[in-house]
Amino acid sequence: MTRERAACSSPGWPAARRFGHSDWQPITDALTSTSTGTEDEYHAREDQQSLEREAQEERRRQEREEELRRREAGKWPCPSCGGPVYPGDSWGEPVAPGGPCTVCRTLTDSQQPQTAERTVSVAEAAETNGILTRLRRSSRS
């Protein structure tokens, strides 16, 4: 018979485990003892946890402010529009220090002609993609 099982069967052994406690206690002590779980202790624990949460939030706030200070210190004006450019602010491509902002870079990229783009006439498209072309190909086979 295990100790826990024996504890439940004899009156002198610890037989109850109180919520929040790791040790076994006699059932009479567990039901009547108020020294370990008073309301004042509960409020003291709540106050301590509240202070810890506030300290943690303060640390997070300070980290955010430090990150903003570092970001502001690393910015430069865009040579095209004069707006602020922050390092690591671009979407996908890194921005070289002193380079243009993402908007100005996108505008200049869109204004440049696409060299790989080929213009196709309507007649050429009809010859290669039309239904009549497909029918002609299938009739030859």
C-alpha positions in Angstrom: 0.0 0.0 0.0 1.4 3.4 -1.0 2.0 6.2 1.5 -0.8 8.3 -0.1 -3.2 5.4 0.1 -2.2 4.8 3.7 -2.6 8.5 4.5 -6.3 8.3 3.6 -6.9 5.3 5.7 -5.3 6.3 9.1 -6.4 9.2 11.2 -3.0 10.5 12.2 -1.5 10.7 8.7 -1.9 13.5 6.3 -4.9 12.9 4.2 -5.8 16.1 2.3 -3.9 18.3 -0.2 -5.0 21.9 -0.2 -5.3 23.8 -3.3 -2.1 25.7 -4.0 0.0 23.6 -1.5 2.4 20.8 -2.4 2.3 19.0 0.9 -0.3 16.7 2.4 -2.1 17.7 5.6 -4.4 16.0 8.1 -8.0 16.6 7.0 -8.8 18.5 10.2 -5.9 20.9 9.6 -6.8 21.4 6.0 -10.4 22.2 6.8 -9.7 24.5 9.8 -6.3 26.1 9.1 -6.5 29.7 8.0 -2.9 30.7 8.8 -1.6 30.0 5.4 -4.3 31.4 3.2 -5.6 34.6 4.8 -7.1 37.4 2.9 -4.3 39.7 3.8 -1.8 37.3 2.3 -3.9 37.1 -0.8 -3.9 40.9 -1.2 -0.2 41.0 -0.5 0.5 38.5 -3.3 -1.8 40.4 -5.6 0.0 43.7 -4.8 3.4 42.0 -5.4 2.2 40.6 -8.8 0.8 44.0 -9.7 4.1 45.7 -9.0 6.0 43.0 -11.0 3.6 43.6 -14.0 4.1 47.4 -13.8 7.9 47.0 -13.7 7.7 44.7 -16.7 5.5 47.2 -18.6 8.0 50.0 -17.7 10.9 47.9 -19.1 9.0 47.3 -22.3 8.1 51.0 -22.6 11.8 51.9 -22.1 12.9 49.4 -24.7 10.4 50.8 -27.2 11.6 54.4 -26.6 15.2 53.2 -27.0 14.3 51.6 -30.3 12.6 54.8 -31.5 15.7 56.9 -30.5 18.0 54.5 -32.4 15.7 54.7 -35.4 15.5 58.5 -35.4 19.3 58.7 -35.1 19.8 56.6 -38.2 17.4 58.4 -40.5 18.4 60.6 -43.5 16.5 62.9 -45.9 15.4 61.4 -49.2 17.4 63.0 -52.0 14.3 63.2 -54.3 11.5 64.3 -52.0 13.2 65.4 -48.8 11.1 63.1 -46.6 12.7 61.1 -43.9 14.1 57.6 -44.8 14.6 55.1 -42.0 17.1 52.2 -42.2 15.2 48.9 -42.6 12.1 50.8 -43.7 11.8 49.3 -47.2 9.6 46.4 -48.2 11.8 43.6 -49.5 14.9 45.5 -50.6 17.5 47.1 -48.2 17.9 50.8 -48.6 21.5 52.1 -48.9 22.3 54.9 -46.5 21.6 58.2 -48.3 19.4 56.5 -50.8 15.9 57.4 -51.9 12.8 56.4 -50.0 10.6 53.5 -51.0 8.0 55.7 -52.7 10.6 57.6 -54.8 12.4 54.4 -55.7 9.1 52.8 -56.8 8.2 55.8 -59.0 11.6 55.8 -60.7 11.4 52.0 -61.3 7.9 52.3 -62.8 8.9 55.2 -65.1 11.8 53.3 -66.7 10.8 51.3 -69.8 10.8 47.6 -69.5 13.4 46.2 -71.9 12.1 42.6 -71.8 8.6 43.6 -72.6 7.6 42.9 -76.2 4.7 44.4 -78.1 2.6 42.0 -80.0 0.3 43.0 -82.8 -3.4 41.9 -82.9 -2.8 39.9 -86.0 0.2 38.1 -84.6 -1.7 37.2 -81.4 -4.6 35.9 -83.5 -2.2 33.8 -85.6 -0.6 32.1 -82.6 -3.5 32.0 -80.1 -6.8 32.0 -82.0 -9.3 29.2 -82.3 -8.8 29.0 -86.0 -5.1 28.4 -85.6 -5.8 25.6 -83.3 -8.3 24.1 -85.7 -5.8 24.4 -88.5 -3.1 22.7 -86.5 -5.4 19.8 -85.5 -6.5 19.3 -89.1 -2.9 19.0 -90.3 -2.1 16.3 -87.9 
